[in-house]
Amino acid sequence: MSSGAAAVALAPWIAAQRTRLLAQRGHAWLLQGPSGLGQYALGLEMVRAWLCDAPTADGACGHCASCHAIEVRTHADLCVLMPEVQMMALGWPLSEKAQADIDDKKRKPSREIRVEAMRDAVEFSQRTSARGRGKAVLVYPAEQMNHITANALLKTLEEPPGDVRFVLASEAAHQLLPTIRSRCLGHTMVWPGQADMLAWVQSQGMAADAAAAFLRAAGGRPDDALALARSGRSPAAWAALPQAVAKGDVTAFGDWSPHQVIDALQKLCHDLMAASVGAPVRYFAPADLPKALPSIGALSRWSRALSREARTAEHPFNAGLMLEALVAQARNTLHSRN
């Protein structure tokens, strides 16, 4: 499917949404929903179809020069805006200046969509189409635009020049400026049924029990489940995590980033809170959780602390010390009874 990432067959629910959206008109779409539901895949399918030399009602042909140019990331009429770390991970080229700055170690790849990239995209939208089938701009994840970057897009989004169309794909649309949201047609991503998700994840080469375990760990989000499976983690290690945390075992997290550790601990906190009030758990099997549950008060304090830590997870002062502090905090909470 995509350069720079493992090939993934298009999920049937993404294909169905693509067909439905392509039947509608509009110069700007906002694809919204929680992570793991395929916003990027659907956005890319839409721009493929818009630029395709021989499109059908079900999307791009997959064989023409335009489809090939998108596949190898060289299409002259497609502009992709992402944080630089994601651009590089997915094989999309950076601008010459941005690549030179990173190669020369003048700065690190950005985790936000840079305003310079947005200004380049605005200039791109004003140029004549190279292939004569219009131009497209794909922005993902759109919530990674700061206010300056978003404001640079506003006028072009409201009055697009010529034949340019936009797809903004977001995993946190509430963080977007209201003026951005109001200028787009909205589409809420479909949450597929459990049987469909299991079948698709298994079609990617996973055993049935592993597919079910990873889907549970991902909170029922198929793309996130596949990413977990391909990260080298095992269902057994995930199931053992609550007991390891209760013992204060830092090694249970291996080489996880602070963001990934906080995400896992927030999932554990969620399930412990649910179990303590008799509600169904979501991310772990009930048997994986400690038998003696902390008090709701202790869990609530832990949840708030994890939310605060999440704000600085991408820029920890010292990742090792942060991990030790997070695990110690978790262990203390799991042994708290008041």
N, C-alpha and C positions, 0 to 999 in steps of 0.2 A: 504493500500500500504506500508507505511513505518513506522517503529517504531519511536516514538518521534515526529510524525507529523500527522495531520489529514489525513485520507485516501483520495486519489484523484484518480479518474479513469483516465487511460492513455488517453490523447487526441489523436484523430484519426490522426492528422498530425505528432505527435511523433511516433506513430506506423508505419506510412508509411515510415518515415525517417529511423527508425530502420531496417525495412525489406530491404530497399535499401542499407544501409551501411553494413549489415551482409552479403550481397551477394558479397561484395568486400573483397579483401585481404589487409593486412597491419598490422604491429605490433604496430603502434602508430597513433592515430587520434587526431586532434584538432577540437573540436566543437566550433564554434565561432558565435557571434551575440550579440545584445543588451540584457539586462536583460529581464526576463519574457517570453522568448520564449522556455524554457524547456531544456536547456543544461544539467542540472543535471539529469532530468528524462531520457533523451536520453542516456546519458553516463551510467547510472545505468542499463538501458535496455540492452545495448551492453555487459556489463560485466556479467550480468545475463545469457545471451545467450552463451557467450564464456565458462562459467563454468558449464552450465547446463548438467545434465546426459543424457537428452533426448531432445536436442534442435531441433527446426523446422526452416524452412525458415523464419518464422514470429517471431522468438525469443525463449525465454526460455519456458519450459513446465509449470512452475509455481507450480509443485507438487512434484518434486524430492527432495532428501536430500540436494542437492546443493542449489536449490531455497529456501528451508526452512532456510538453514544456512544464506543466504544473508538476508532473511526477518528478522531474529532475530539478525543480526549483528555479527555472529560468524564464518563466512566462513574463513577457514584457508588459502585459496589461493587467497583471495581478500584483497588488501591494499587500504584503502581510505585515501586520503590526503586532508584535509581542514583546514581552520583556526579553532582553538579549539572551539571558540564560536559557529561555525556552526556544528562542529562535535557533540557537546553536544545538540544543538537544534534538530538535526536530529536523535539522538539516536546512533551515532557511538561511540564506546569506544575509549578512549584515551589510550596511553601507560601507564603502571603502574607508571612510574616515573612522567610523566606529570600530571596524576590524583592525585598522592600523593602531588606534589608541590602545586597544586591548592587547594586540600582539606586542606593542612596545611597553606594555605594563604601566601605561599612564593612568589606567583605571581598571577596575574589575567590570565584568559584564553586568549590566543593570538588571535589577529585579523588578523594575517598573518599566512601563512604556514611556520612553524618553520623548520630551517635547520636540527635540530635533528630528526624531523619526516621524512624528506627527506632521511637522512642517514639510518634511520631504513628501509625505503622503498627500498633503493638500496640493503641493506643486504637481505631483503625479496626476492627481485627479483633473488638473486643468490642461494636461497635454492631450493631443489627439491620440486616439486608439491606434496602436501599432498594427494590429491584426484585423481591425475593422469590425469587431464584434463587441465593442464597448470595453469598459474597464471595471475592475472589481477591487474592493478593499476589504480585507478580513482582519478584524481586531479581536484578539483573544489573549488572555481573559480581559475583557473590557474594563473590569473594575481596577485593573492595574494602571489605568490612566490617572495621574493626579489632576487636580483642578486646572492647573495651567495647561496640561496636555489636552484635557477634555475641552477646555474653552477654545483651544486652537482648532478643534474639529467642528465646533458648533455651526458656524456660518456655512461651511461646505456641506454639512449634513442637512441643513435646512434648505439650501438652494444649491444642489449639486450641479456642477458645470457639465454640460454635454451628456454623455451616456455612461456615467460612472454609477455603480451601485455598491452598497455597503452591507456587510454582515458584522454585527457586533455580537460576540458570544461571551456570556458572562456566567460565573458561578456565584456571584453575589450582586445581583442587579440593583439591590437596594442601596448599594454604595455609589452607584452612578449618579451624576447630577440629574435632577428632575428634567432639566432642559434637554439633556441627551436622550433620556427615556421618551420624552414627549415627541421627539422627532423621528422615532422609529416605530414600525409595526412590531408588536410584541408577539412572541411565541414561547409558551411554557413547555419545556421539554417533557416528553412522555416518560413516566416511570414504568418500565415493562413489568410483566408478571413474573413471579418466581420461576415458573416452569420454563418460560422463554429465556430468562437470564441463565438458568442452569444449563440449558441446551446449548446456548451460544458460548458460554465460558468453556464448556466441555469440548466444543468444536475447535477451540484454540489449543487443544492438547492436554487438558487437565482431567484427571480422574474425577468421578462423580463426588466422592467424599471430600476431596480437596477443593473442588469447585464450590460445594456448599459451605465449607469452612471459610474460604476466602470471601465469598459473598457476605457471610455473616460478619466477618471482620471489617468489611467495607461498608457495613450498614445497608446492604442491598443495592449498592451502586456498581453496575457491571464493569465499567471502565476502571474504577478504582480497584475492584477485585482482581482484574487482569494485571494491573500495575503491581499489586502486592505479590501476586504469583511470580511475576517476572523479575522481582527484586531479589529473588533468592531466598526469601523467607519461607518457613514451613508452617503448615497448620498446627503441627505439634508445638512448635516454639510459641505461636500465638496463644494456644490454649494454656501453656505453662506460665504465661506472663503474669497473671494475677498472683499466683503463689510465689513467683520469683520476686515480684515487687514487695509482697508482704514480708519477705526475708531481707529486703534491702539489697538484692543482688543486681548491681549495676551492669554486670556482664550480659544480662538477659537482653539488653538493647544493642549489643554488638557495636556496629559502626553507624547506627542511626543518627540522623541529624537532630539537633534540639527541637526543630519543628515536628519531626516525626515522633519523637518521644512524647512531646506534649500532646499531640493528636491521640496517641495510644492511651495516655493517662486520662485524657478527657473522655475517651470511650469507656474506659474502666470505671471512672467516676460516674458516668451516666448509668451504667448497668448496675452499679452498687446502689445508687439512689433509687432506681426502678425496683430492684429486688427488695429494698428496705421498706417499700410501701406496697409490696405485693403486685407490682406491675410487671409485664413481660420484659425480659432483657433483650438487647438488640445485637450487641457486638460479640459477646462471649456466650458459650453454652452455660446454662445454670450450674452445671457440675464443676466448671472451671473457677468459679468465684469462691472466695473464702467462706467457710461455714458461719463464722461469727462476723456479722456485719457491723460496720461503724455506725455511729449515730447520724441522723440526718443533719444535725448541726455541724458535725465535723466534716461531713461530705459537702455541705453547702460552702463552708469556709474553703475547702480544698478546691472546689469548682471555681470560686472567685479568684483564688490564687493562680490557678492554671490559666484563667482568662488573662490575667495581668502578665504572666510570663509569656503568653502567646504573642503579645504585642512586640516583644523584643527578641523573639526566637530566631529571626533571621540574622541578627547582629549581636550574638552573645559576646560578652567581654572575654569569657573563657569557657569554651564549649564543655570541656571536661569537668570543670567545677560546677557548671550549670547542671550537667547530667547528675552528678553526685547529689546536688542540692534537691533536684526534682525527685530522685528516688528516695532520699531520706524523708522528704516531705510526704511522699506517698506512703512509705512504711509507717510513719508516725500516725497518719490518718487511718490506715487500715487497722491499727492497733488501738485506736481511740474509741472510747465508749461514752464520751460526753461531748 
